[in-house]
């Protein structure tokens, strides 16, 4: 087969991807504006008009407007989309408000037809499919239902619409540093007259309050959040485990890519809820906790990357990186992980998948952040290859155990 045949086949494959994938057409976006989709971010050039070859499914689009010199940026604005095959999603830049707006149906249909005729093809950047795996691993539980449940009115997620979030509740030193970073060093031009359009996150109480039960029972409920988790699953998610995992991923993405403080606090609340359970991971919700640990593992594995070859932009406009200053030694995550690792690794009976992924998460934190988790003799025993009297009994649960669905 000669080079011309190979080139022709490559062109045919590329054309197929263009036609089958979704297209994000962005009109009149000024040069130097930072535009991102999923884990990829680009600095807009003079001919840029959007992104093509986008795989069908949920995606997060975000952008930050720049001054004329390209060295100062406004707060990031982001929104989720659920792209259909061959769909064309059109947004146009509003110069005064520095925002992307939807067009009328007639205008959108006209531009959509032009895109499908390939009239904009040379002005569209390709979605980098070699990084699609990263996105899928941190978004696999997000569905159209997740987006509709949580997104704010108008769909735009931005910290400038989160008035009051910064002042709610006590914060660790690391969280205060994050607040200062997001408010000051990242943002050179704060928005005027911010709108209070926040996401509709599920309310996660820090403490269980119930005047009808005894103090001892109340203490027990707050010590083990299993009953609180069960109540939230039943009342807020209709018993569907994957919905709470979808919200966990939604919040993480809105925080990491969209620089939303409200999203960070929701992510923290959900992680704290899971790690506050004792009975659920060991007995009643082992498969849910396996999925939760996998979700958290992939979030931290991506967020803690020191170098991002798939991020093209200027420092002040780039998404937040999870680093040592944010995940400090006194942060909530280290505290909860230490207790959870002890709970799982010292259990006399444990689900095999949960044990495997708990070990992987611990190793990630130890290798990446240098965190040390003290090991007891029981933990030493399970890490040894030979049998040991302290090693837990590993149970391999089938897909129907406890009536739980497997992850897709």
C-alpha positions in Angstrom: 0.0 0.0 0.0 1.6 3.3 -1.1 1.8 6.6 0.7 -1.1 8.2 -1.3 -3.4 5.4 -0.3 -2.5 5.8 3.4 -3.0 9.5 3.1 -6.4 9.0 1.5 -7.5 6.6 4.2 -6.3 9.0 6.9 -8.3 11.7 5.3 -11.4 9.5 5.2 -11.0 8.5 8.9 -10.6 12.2 9.8 -13.7 13.1 7.8 -15.7 10.4 9.5 -14.7 11.7 12.9 -15.6 15.3 11.9 -19.0 14.1 10.7 -19.8 11.8 13.6 -18.4 13.9 16.3 -20.1 17.0 17.8 -18.9 20.5 16.9 -18.6 23.6 19.2 -18.8 26.7 17.0 -17.6 29.8 18.8 -18.1 33.0 16.9 -16.2 36.3 17.3 -14.1 35.2 20.3 -11.3 37.7 20.8 -7.7 36.7 20.3 -5.8 35.5 23.5 -9.1 34.4 25.1 -8.5 31.1 26.9 -11.0 28.4 25.8 -11.1 24.9 27.3 -13.1 21.7 26.9 -12.7 18.9 29.4 -9.0 18.5 30.2 -7.9 20.6 27.2 -7.3 24.3 27.1 -6.3 26.6 24.2 -5.3 30.2 23.7 -7.5 31.6 20.9 -5.7 32.6 17.7 -6.8 35.0 14.9 -8.7 32.3 12.9 -10.1 30.2 15.8 -13.8 29.4 15.5 -14.3 26.4 17.8 -13.6 22.7 18.3 -14.6 19.8 16.1 -14.5 15.9 16.5 -16.0 16.1 20.0 -17.0 12.6 21.2 -20.7 12.3 22.1 -21.6 12.6 25.7 -21.1 15.1 28.6 -18.4 17.7 28.4 -17.4 20.8 30.3 -16.7 24.0 28.3 -15.0 26.9 30.0 -13.3 30.2 29.0 -11.6 33.3 30.4 -11.5 36.6 28.5 -8.2 38.4 28.2 -7.0 42.0 27.9 -5.5 43.1 24.6 -2.0 42.1 25.6 -3.1 38.6 26.7 -1.6 38.9 30.2 -4.6 39.6 32.3 -7.7 37.4 32.6 -11.2 37.6 33.9 -12.8 34.9 36.1 -13.4 31.6 34.3 -17.0 30.9 33.1 -17.9 27.3 32.4 -20.9 25.2 31.4 -21.7 21.6 30.9 -23.1 20.2 27.6 -24.3 16.8 26.6 -23.3 16.4 23.0 -25.2 14.2 20.5 -23.5 12.6 17.5 -23.0 15.2 14.7 -24.6 17.9 16.8 -23.5 21.5 16.3 -23.5 23.7 19.4 -23.2 27.4 18.6 -22.2 30.3 20.9 -21.4 33.9 20.0 -19.2 36.4 21.9 -20.8 39.4 23.4 -18.1 42.1 23.4 -19.5 44.3 26.2 -20.3 41.5 28.6 -17.3 39.3 27.6 -19.6 36.3 27.6 -20.7 33.6 25.2 -24.4 33.7 24.4 -26.8 31.3 22.6 -28.2 32.4 19.3 -31.8 32.2 18.1 -33.0 28.9 16.7 -33.0 30.2 13.1 -29.4 31.5 13.4 -28.2 28.3 15.0 -29.8 26.2 12.3 -28.1 28.4 9.6 -24.6 28.1 11.2 -25.2 24.4 11.9 -25.9 23.8 8.2 -22.7 25.6 7.3 -20.6 23.5 9.7 -22.0 20.3 8.2 -21.0 21.6 4.8 -17.5 21.9 6.2 -17.5 25.7 5.6 -15.8 26.3 8.9 -13.7 23.2 9.0 -10.3 24.9 8.6 -11.1 27.3 11.4 -12.0 24.5 13.9 -9.4 22.9 16.2 -9.7 19.1 16.7 -10.6 17.7 20.0 -7.5 15.8 21.1 -8.7 12.2 21.3 -5.5 11.0 22.9 -6.6 12.9 26.1 -10.2 11.7 26.0 -9.3 8.9 28.4 -8.4 11.4 31.1 -11.8 13.1 30.7 -13.8 9.8 30.8 -12.1 8.6 34.0 -13.1 11.8 35.9 -16.6 12.1 34.3 -18.0 8.6 33.7 -20.9 9.0 36.1 -22.0 12.4 34.8 -25.2 12.1 32.7 -27.6 14.5 31.1 -29.8 14.0 34.3 -26.8 15.0 36.5 -26.3 18.2 34.5 -30.0 19.2 34.5 -30.3 18.5 38.3 -27.3 20.6 39.3 -26.6 23.4 36.8 -27.6 26.9 37.7 -30.2 29.0 35.8 -28.6 29.8 32.5 -26.1 27.1 32.9 -23.1 29.3 33.5 -20.8 28.4 36.5 -18.5 31.1 37.7 -17.1 32.2 41.1 -18.4 35.7 40.5 -22.0 34.4 41.0 -21.1 32.8 44.3 -21.5 35.8 46.6 -21.4 34.7 50.2 -19.8 31.3 49.6 -16.4 32.5 50.7 -17.7 33.6 54.1 -19.6 30.5 55.1 -18.1 28.2 57.7 -14.6 27.8 59.1 -11.8 26.9 56.8 -8.4 25.3 57.1 -5.2 27.3 56.3 -5.1 25.5 52.9 -8.6 26.4 52.0 -8.1 30.1 53.0 -5.0 30.1 50.7 -7.1 28.7 47.9 -9.8 31.3 48.4 -7.2 34.1 48.3 -5.6 32.5 45.2 -8.9 32.3 43.3 -10.0 35.8 44.3 -6.8 37.7 43.8 -4.0 36.2 41.8 -6.2 34.5 39.2 -8.6 37.4 38.7 -7.4 40.7 37.4 -10.8 42.2 36.5 -13.6 41.3 38.8 -17.1 41.2 37.3 -19.4 44.1 37.8 -22.9 43.5 39.3 -22.5 39.8 39.8 -25.6 37.6 39.5 -26.4 35.1 42.2 -26.8 32.1 40.1 -25.5 29.1 41.9 -25.6 25.4 41.2 -28.4 23.3 42.8 -26.1 21.0 44.9 -27.5 18.4 47.3 -27.5 19.7 50.9 -25.0 17.7 52.9 -25.2 18.5 56.7 -22.0 18.5 58.6 -23.7 17.1 61.7 -26.9 15.1 62.2 -29.4 17.0 64.4 -32.4 15.2 65.9 -34.1 16.3 69.1 -36.3 13.2 69.2 -33.4 10.8 70.0 -31.1 10.5 73.0 -27.7 12.2 73.2 -26.0 8.8 73.0 -27.9 7.9 69.8 -27.1 11.3 68.3 -23.4 10.9 69.1 -23.5 7.5 67.4 -25.1 8.8 64.3 -22.5 11.5 64.0 -19.6 9.1 64.6 -20.8 6.8 61.8 -22.4 8.7 58.9 -23.9 5.5 57.4 -27.5 6.3 58.3 -27.0 9.9 57.0 -25.7 8.5 53.7 -28.7 6.1 53.5 -31.1 9.0 54.1 -29.5 11.2 51.5 -29.4 8.4 48.9 -33.1 7.7 49.5 -34.5 11.2 49.7 -32.2 13.1 47.3 -31.2 10.5 44.7 -34.1 8.1 44.8 -31.8 5.3 45.9 -29.6 5.6 42.7 -26.0 5.3 43.8 -24.5 6.5 40.6 -26.3 9.9 40.9 -24.3 10.8 44.0 -21.1 9.8 42.3 -22.1 12.0 39.3 -22.6 14.9 41.6 -19.1 14.3 43.1 -17.6 14.4 39.7 -19.6 17.4 38.6 -18.4 19.4 41.6 -14.8 18.3 41.1 -14.8 19.4 37.5 -16.5 22.7 38.2 -13.9 23.4 40.9 -10.8 22.2 39.0 -11.6 23.5 35.5 -14.2 26.2 36.4 -12.5 27.6 39.5 -15.8 27.5 41.4 -15.5 27.8 45.2 -19.0 26.5 45.8 -18.0 23.4 43.8 -14.9 22.9 46.0 -17.0 23.0 49.2 -19.6 20.6 47.7 -16.8 18.2 46.7 -15.4 18.4 50.2 -18.8 17.8 51.8 -19.4 14.7 49.7 -16.0 13.3 50.3 -16.4 13.9 54.0 -19.8 12.2 54.0 -18.3 9.0 52.4 -15.2 8.9 54.6 -17.4 9.5 57.7 -19.1 6.1 57.2 -18.0 3.0 59.1 -20.7 0.4 58.6 -21.5 1.2 54.9 -18.1 0.4 53.4 -17.6 -2.8 55.4 -21.1 -4.3 55.0 -24.1 -2.5 53.4 -22.5 -0.5 50.6 -19.2 -2.1 49.8 -19.6 -1.8 46.0 -20.7 1.9 46.2 -17.5 2.6 48.3 -15.4 0.7 45.7 -16.8 3.0 43.0 -16.3 6.1 45.3 -12.6 5.2 45.9 -12.1 4.7 42.2 -13.7 8.1 41.5 -11.5 9.8 44.1 -8.4 8.0 42.9 -8.8 9.2 39.3 -9.7 12.7 40.4 -6.5 13.0 42.5 -4.4 11.2 40.0 -5.4 13.8 37.3 -5.4 16.8 39.6 -2.0 16.1 41.1 -0.2 15.9 37.8 2.7 18.4 37.9 2.8 18.9 34.1 -0.2 19.1 31.8 0.8 18.5 28.1 -2.9 18.9 27.3 -3.2 22.4 28.8 -2.2 25.2 26.5 -2.5 28.7 28.0 -1.0 31.4 30.1 -0.4 30.9 33.8 -3.0 33.2 35.2 -5.8 31.6 33.1 -5.0 27.9 33.7 -7.2 25.7 35.7 -6.4 25.0 39.4 -3.7 22.4 40.2 -4.0 20.3 43.3 -0.7 20.7 44.9 1.0 20.5 48.3 -0.2 23.9 49.4 -3.8 23.0 48.8 -3.6 19.4 50.1 -1.6 20.4 53.2 -0.7 17.9 55.9 -3.4 19.3 58.2 -6.2 19.2 55.6 -9.4 17.3 55.9 -8.5 14.8 53.2 -5.4 13.5 54.9 -7.3 13.1 58.2 -10.2 11.2 56.7 -8.0 9.0 54.5 -5.9 8.0 57.5 -9.0 6.8 59.4 -10.5 5.2 56.3 -7.4 3.3 55.4 -7.2 1.9 58.9 -10.9 0.9 58.8 -10.5 -1.0 55.5 -7.1 -2.4 55.9 -7.6 -3.7 59.4 -11.1 -5.1 58.8 -11.4 -8.9 59.4 -13.7 -9.3 56.4 -13.5 -6.9 53.4 -14.6 -6.8 49.7 -11.7 -7.6 47.5 -12.2 -4.7 45.0 -12.5 -2.2 47.8 -9.3 -3.5 49.4 -7.5 -3.2 46.0 -8.6 0.3 45.3 -8.0 1.5 48.8 -4.4 0.3 48.5 -4.1 2.1 45.2 -5.4 5.4 46.7 -3.0 5.2 49.6 0.0 4.5 47.4 -1.0 7.5 45.1 -1.1 9.8 48.1 2.1 8.5 49.5 4.0 8.7 46.2 2.6 12.0 45.0 2.3 14.0 48.2 4.7 12.2 50.5 2.0 11.5 53.0 2.8 8.7 55.5 0.0 6.6 57.0 1.1 4.7 60.1 0.8 0.9 59.6 -0.3 -1.4 62.4 0.7 -5.1 62.5 -2.6 -5.9 60.8 -1.8 -3.6 57.9 1.7 -5.0 57.6 0.1 -8.4 57.4 -2.1 -7.7 54.4 0.8 -6.1 52.5 2.9 -9.3 52.8 2.6 -11.8 50.0 2.5 -14.8 52.3 -0.5 -15.7 54.5 -0.7 -14.0 57.8 -3.1 -14.4 60.8 -3.8 -10.7 60.7 -4.8 -10.6 57.0 -8.4 -9.8 56.3 -10.8 -12.3 54.7 -11.4 -11.0 51.2 -14.9 -11.3 49.8 -15.5 -11.1 46.1 -19.1 -9.7 45.8 -21.1 -10.4 42.7 -22.9 -7.6 40.8 -26.2 -8.2 42.5 -24.9 -8.0 46.1 -26.9 -5.5 48.2 -28.9 -4.7 45.0 -26.2 -2.4 43.7 -25.5 -1.6 40.0 -22.0 -1.9 38.6 -20.1 1.0 37.2 -20.2 1.6 33.5 
